[in-house]
Amino acid sequence: MSSGHEYDSITVEQLRASGRYKWTTYPDAIGAFIAEMDFGLAPEIAEVFTPPLDLLMGYPTPAIVDAMAEACARWQRDAYGWDVPATSIRPVGDVLIAMRAAIDHFSAPGSKIILPTPAYMPFLKIPPMHDREIVEVPMLVEDGRYVFDMEGLDRAFADGGGMLILCNPHNPTGRVHTREELLAVSEIVERHGGRVFSDEIHAPLVFAPHRHVPYASISAVTAAHTVTATSASKAWNLPGLKAAQVILTNEADAAVWATPVVTRNELLASNPGIIANTAAYDRARDWLADTHAYLERNRALLKRLLDELIPGIGYEPGEGTYIAWLDARPLGIEESPADFFREHAGVALTDGTACGAVGEGFLRFILATPAPIIEQAVRRMADALARR
Ligand SMILES: Cc1ncc(COP(=O)(O)O)c(C=O)c1O
């Protein structure tokens, strides 16, 4: 199943030798559980790490912070047609720090956090750390696609919900919400005077014909009730460098962000991360296009392999992200399916229950790996099922 791409020749042994989390946490298993890519670093970003290195070791300077904001603004405009001024874009250590700041400073104490589920695992853990109760609103499945339960969202706001956590493109289901869906959400939020934290970290990884629509870009209403966070860290694989962007689309939020207690979050962004994000948005677009095409082929490959070797498993190829959301319920595995495949197939996946109660019986499989490794993983899973 070789596509002839150079990524095909990257081996498990090389990945293990890299020492990365994905390949050392379970030393005997194929790592498919954490959202890291196995494709190395774009040369245009690697150049940032050539001497002189002194600037990289310092605190963020206005010059590099402004350069990242301008690069992010250019990316938003060129990739999604969103004309957001660079002055509205601020640095932060990572997207989860942005989420924590948004909960603390833009949701009322005692209000509840509304979370459509299944959800990215930390989203279930963070709000309670900030004294906020979570209201899970399970998404509905229509024609195999996960969609918002609009009535459920409405009820959650009526029941004391203050801030909705939006994740678009969606981890773990791979959905890319349409403008119409987002507009319908915005009407509910606005009717209740609610807020939205919009995590758009996977936006560069959307597959045609789907298109990423930045939630805050839809209307003056969405701009006024939203705090957006994004980063080059998923699409260009830089999560260890710690830099992301908060996009503030109304004056009141920008004023709150500018207060010392909130601005301190900016100091958690690292210079290497800031400079690498800037290079990613401006100079590593060809690398992204090539990697994006590879991921698109991987998505189709996984579908073909599962249909052939594990036809019982449910898989709708995602509209975006490099995350596959597999419905293992029809396989009739009695224990946690992730434990089963780790133990009997040597494939480390995320158990769907980590994404909320509705994830029971599901698995998260990270597709950002060489195609031969996907094939090896699926064959091992099929063999383990056959040996039961
Ligand atoms: C939807 C989503 N948000 C946030 C993150 C974490 O991003 P960061 O490392 O910038 O906090 C991830 C990582 O996989 C993610 O999938």
The ligand as an ORCA input file, in Angstrom:
! r2SCAN-3c Opt
* xyz 0 1
  C      -8.949     20.217     19.890
  C      -7.645     20.370     20.588
  N      -7.447     21.444     21.360
  C      -6.283     21.632     22.017
  C      -5.274     20.699     21.917
  C      -4.030     20.933     22.713
  O      -3.381     22.034     22.197
  P      -2.269     22.772     23.011
  O      -1.104     21.845     23.090
  O      -2.001     24.015     22.200
  O      -2.866     23.088     24.340
  C      -5.431     19.577     21.118
  C      -4.373     18.567     21.040
  O      -4.503     17.527     20.470
  C      -6.650     19.410     20.436
  O      -6.877     18.350     19.656
*
